[in-house]
């Protein structure tokens, strides 16, 4: 399995932006579908975004579509989540996740499809 480490979280005012990064180690991510999930206190883990191993296909959760953008760099072994127009309801711990893919075009929106997880990074949006 690949090891994943998130960074870039912090405190930001509503309407602001943050850029989360997830660095992979242990093996190349070029055969991995990657995703971002988040979990707020007292709530279940929520799908945020996913990207196929080739980077050609992406999907977003309804609450972030149009505001967040997922991208990947298979050379640098990283995946990034650009978050714009942040809202207080975006406050959560954000997790990076990965799983191997076969065809290169798959992505996964369900957390139980992923077998590698980072430790999470806190994002707090103040009103």
Secondary structure by P-SEA (a helix, b strand, c coil): cbbbbbcbbbbbcccbbbbbbbbbccccccccccbbbbbcccccccccccccccccbbbbcccccccbbbbbbccccbbbbbbcccccccccbbbbbbbbbccccccccccccccccccbbbbbbcc
